[in-house]
Amino acid sequence: AAKHFLLNMAKYFNQSDIDEFHDCFFLFGREKGVTSTEELTIIMRSLGFSPTSTEIDNYLNEFKKEGKVDFASFLDIMHQHAQKEKCQQEIVAAFQAHDRQGTGTVPAADLHHILCKFGEKLSNAEVERLFKEAGIQPRGQVRYDDILRVLLTPIPDY
């Protein structure tokens, strides 16, 4: 069963990723597995993921058996969460498509259009408020790395 499981996970992660997940899992979870939200949060964030406290709670509710999450279940969590975070790469790709010169910036007007027309559409007033708070000039250029950092950084839950 364990061999079948690892072969199944190999569809989603390469051996290097699985090794990294294993090392981090057992560094923090030791032999007992992961038993708390704090442990799971530290492990996932150490691996470069940004789960929210709600996501962590949901993962523990779904995958915790006999008071702990074992490594096999942790790989399931990582697969599930990686699918959620893949959308971040899609956002970067959308910005890059509007960055015609490859400068790392997009016209504010394009950003305004994207925010009003795609995904969770914002109203004109919401976008204007966002621009004002972020110091974005309506006719200027916006560094999308800065916007992404603000949009994709989870709100601390401590």
N, C-alpha and C positions, 0 to 999 in steps of 0.2 A: 504493500500500500504506500509506503514512504517513497519507493522508487517511482511509482506511478504519479504521486503528487509532485515530485521534483521535475519529472518530465513534463507535467502539465504546466508548472510554473515557468519552465524553460521557454514556453511559447510567449510569455509576457516579459521575462527578464533574461538578460544574458548571465553567464556564469559569474562574471566580474561583479555585476549588481547583486546577485544572490550572496556572493561571498561578503560583499560590503554590508549588506543587510544583516547577515549572520553575525559578523564581528560586532557590529553596533548593538544588535539585539542582545547578545550574550555579555557584552561589556556592561550594559545597564540592567538587563533583566536577569543576569547571572543564570544559574541552573533552574531557578524556580519559575522562570518565565516572567511576563509582565503582569503586574497585579494592580497598578494604579494609573490614574489619568496622568499623573506627573511623569511616571516612567515612560508611558507611551508618547507623551508630548515631547519629552527630551529626545527620545530615540528618533522620532520622525523628523523633528527639526534639525537634529544632528546630521540627518541624511539629506538635508536641503529641502524638505517639504514644509508646507505652511498650513497644517490643519488648524481649524478653529476648535475651541473648547467643546462646542456642540458636536462637531464631527468626531472628536476623540471620545466623547461620551457615547455616541451612537456606535462607534466601532467596538467599544468595550461591551456595551449591551448585546451586540450581535455576536461577537466572537469569544467572549470570556466563557471558559468552561472550567468548572471546579475551581473557581476563584482566580483563574489566570488565563492569559493568552499565551499559547505555545508558539513556537517558531513557524509551524505550518500555517496557523491562523494569521500570524503576523504577515506572512507573505500574501495572504488573501487581502488583508487590510491594505498593504502597500499597492497591490494591483488595483484595488478599488479606488484608492486615493490618487494614484498616478493618472487614472482616467479623468478624474476631476481637474487635476492640475494641468492636463494636456491643453485645456482651454486657454491657459495662460500663454502657451506657445502660439496658439491661434491668434490671440490678441496681438502679440509681437509681430506676427506675419502680416496682420492687417495694417499695423502702423508702417511696417517696412514697405508695403505696397504703395502707400501714400508718400513715402520718402524717396522721391524720384531721383535726387542727387546723392543719396546714400550718406547724408550728413548727420543722421540721428535726430532729425527734426521733421515736424510736419507743420503745414500751415494751420494756424488756429481755426481758420474757417473750415478746413477739412475735418479737424477734430470736432468742432461744433456740429457739423453735419453727421458724423459717425455717432456721436452721443445722442443725437435726436432721432436718428433713423434706424439704428441697429440695436440688437440685444434688448436689455431693459431700457427702453427709450426714455430719455429725459426730456422735460419740457424746455422751451427756450429760456424761461426764467431760471430753471434749475442749472442749465449750462452757464448762463451768464453769472449766476451766483458762484458757481464753481470756479469759473475763470477769474472772477474778482478776488475770491479767497486765495487762489493760487498765484495771483499776480500775472495772469496771462493777458497779453494785449490782444484784443479781437482781430487785429490785422497783422499780428506778429507770427513768429515761429515758436513751436513748442517742442522741447526736448522730450521725446516719448519715453526715454529711460526714467526721467523724473516722474512723469505721470504714472508709468507702470509701477514704480516703487510705491507710490502713494496708493494706487488702486489695489495692488496685490499683496501688500503687507498686512498680515492679519492684525486685528486690533488686539492688543494684549488683554488677557483675561485674568489678571491678578489684582 
